[in-house]
Amino acid sequence: MQSNPESRQDDPYDTVFIRRSFRSLVRWGIVILSVINLLHLSLFLSYGSRWWAFSALLILVQAPLYLLVINRRSFPVFIGGLALLILAFGIQLSVYCTQFGARAGFHYLLFAMTPLVAFSGRIRIWHKVVLCVLLMLQMLALEQRTAPDPDISAQALECLRLLNLATAFSVISLFVMRHFMVVAGMNSKLEHMAAYDPLTGMINRRRMAEVAADELDHSFEKHSALSMILADIDHFKLINDRYGHQFGDQALLHVSQTIMQIARDGDSCCRWGGEEFLIMLPVTDLQGARQLAERIRVEVSRNALCLNGHDVGLTLTLGVVELQPHEGLDSAIARADEALYAGKNNGRNQVMLGQPAAQ
Ligand SMILES: Nc1nc2c(ncn2[C@@H]2O[C@H](COP(=O)(O)OP(=O)(O)OP(=O)(O)O)[C@@H](O)[C@H]2O)c(=O)[nH]1
């Protein structure tokens, strides 16, 4: 069995998707950190504090680490750069808190680290809990800091506190919202993958079972007719063997497109299996379904596929049934299948009507 080298089988929370999402969050975090550092620098400058020099030094030290984390594809380099960055950030906050006291609110920025810990992939859950507890302890320790003689005015301290508080709030909101959007987007992609055939774009067997159950209920409630067509490409194995699987796939696509063009809006077209298609026709009786099946058959047989300048003809055999009152999906499909194979035995390239269900 092939496995993805990037995914770890023993940890369901560690997926390629989570890792990509985490890296993207880290990139966002770096952009935000750069902006905060610049804001701190300009605040120190505007209030005439000599701490602007420390702030500028931090920017110079952190810049190469940003590049290391942003550009590297190798995990050890990425995680090493990130660890150094987090260490530098932790030291930065501790120094600021020691210098200005908790009143300046630098420790609030530690809150903003929690989404990064929570959304990371390779760290196990209990390691994340330990990291969050460590963050909390550091925050509580910094919260106790007092600075009787900060090198800055009370007004500047208040500005710093508001800036740090607003930053922590914004970063958490941004990370959580961004992660929600990524997860929601991924979820709808997965739902689509679970319901559609990637080659033809038709709904798959799994989704068709749900659609058919709804159609059965609806036709039962409204006492309306409901029919189905099971179509199978003739001698498809021969086509694959003679012209190759790629051409076989092209043939499947061609037939599926013909079916979808001819079917009406309310009809449901499904790739039922390898070279089999199931079409559900609400409010359609047996004769209506037979006519539609005949149109599909004629259209497919008329339009040959071109391969290296040669025309390769395709034909379909189709089994058609109208569902009988209280008949289940399995029974109707079994009747359509019988009709289809009767058509195969009768020479193929034809539409066969199913026998009525045994009462
Ligand atoms: N290219 C391609 N071939 C497929 C796909 N799915 C199934 N097949 C092939 O379809 C062929 C079906 O062959 P059979 O079931 O023997 O039927 P047939 O050759 O069409 O014969 P009749 O149905 O009796 O006319 C097999 O060779 C499968 O490998 C697919 O997605 N792409």
The ligand as an SDF file (V2000), in Angstrom:
LIG
                    3D

 32 34  0  0  0  0  0  0  0  0999 V2000
   -9.8420    3.5750  -19.0240 N   0  0  0  0  0  0  0  0  0  0  0  0
  -10.6060    3.1810  -18.0100 C   0  0  0  0  0  0  0  0  0  0  0  0
  -11.0590    1.9090  -17.9990 N   0  0  0  0  0  0  0  0  0  0  0  0
  -11.8600    1.5160  -16.9870 C   0  0  0  0  0  0  0  0  0  0  0  0
  -12.2130    2.4240  -15.9520 C   0  0  0  0  0  0  0  0  0  0  0  0
  -13.0180    1.7470  -15.0970 N   0  0  0  0  0  0  0  0  0  0  0  0
  -13.1440    0.4780  -15.5610 C   0  0  0  0  0  0  0  0  0  0  0  0
  -12.4580    0.3360  -16.7040 N   0  0  0  0  0  0  0  0  0  0  0  0
  -12.3080   -0.8630  -17.5360 C   0  0  0  0  0  0  0  0  0  0  0  0
  -13.5480   -1.1630  -18.1800 O   0  0  0  0  0  0  0  0  0  0  0  0
  -13.4720   -2.5180  -18.6160 C   0  0  0  0  0  0  0  0  0  0  0  0
  -14.8510   -3.1580  -18.4880 C   0  0  0  0  0  0  0  0  0  0  0  0
  -14.7840   -4.3780  -19.1110 O   0  0  0  0  0  0  0  0  0  0  0  0
  -15.9470   -5.4350  -19.0740 P   0  0  0  0  0  0  0  0  0  0  0  0
  -16.6980   -5.3060  -17.7620 O   0  0  0  0  0  0  0  0  0  0  0  0
  -15.3520   -6.7750  -19.3680 O   0  0  0  0  0  0  0  0  0  0  0  0
  -16.9560   -5.0220  -20.1610 O   0  0  0  0  0  0  0  0  0  0  0  0
  -16.8150   -4.6990  -21.7200 P   0  0  0  0  0  0  0  0  0  0  0  0
  -15.4490   -4.9710  -22.2380 O   0  0  0  0  0  0  0  0  0  0  0  0
  -17.3150   -3.2980  -21.8940 O   0  0  0  0  0  0  0  0  0  0  0  0
  -17.7760   -5.7220  -22.3550 O   0  0  0  0  0  0  0  0  0  0  0  0
  -19.3420   -5.5940  -22.5090 P   0  0  0  0  0  0  0  0  0  0  0  0
  -19.8230   -4.7570  -21.3670 O   0  0  0  0  0  0  0  0  0  0  0  0
  -19.8300   -6.9940  -22.4350 O   0  0  0  0  0  0  0  0  0  0  0  0
  -19.6010   -4.9620  -23.8270 O   0  0  0  0  0  0  0  0  0  0  0  0
  -12.3980   -3.2060  -17.7640 C   0  0  0  0  0  0  0  0  0  0  0  0
  -11.3160   -3.5460  -18.5770 O   0  0  0  0  0  0  0  0  0  0  0  0
  -11.9720   -2.1100  -16.7730 C   0  0  0  0  0  0  0  0  0  0  0  0
  -10.5900   -2.1730  -16.4850 O   0  0  0  0  0  0  0  0  0  0  0  0
  -11.7060    3.7650  -16.0010 C   0  0  0  0  0  0  0  0  0  0  0  0
  -11.9540    4.6210  -15.1450 O   0  0  0  0  0  0  0  0  0  0  0  0
  -10.9170    4.1030  -17.0590 N   0  0  0  0  0  0  0  0  0  0  0  0
  1  2  1  0
  2  3  2  0
  2 32  1  0
  3  4  1  0
  4  5  2  0
  4  8  1  0
  5  6  1  0
  5 30  1  0
  6  7  2  0
  7  8  1  0
  8  9  1  0
  9 10  1  0
  9 28  1  0
 10 11  1  0
 11 12  1  0
 11 26  1  0
 12 13  1  0
 13 14  1  0
 14 15  2  0
 14 16  1  0
 14 17  1  0
 17 18  1  0
 18 19  2  0
 18 20  1  0
 18 21  1  0
 21 22  1  0
 22 23  2  0
 22 24  1  0
 22 25  1  0
 26 27  1  0
 26 28  1  0
 28 29  1  0
 30 31  2  0
 30 32  1  0
M  END
$$$$
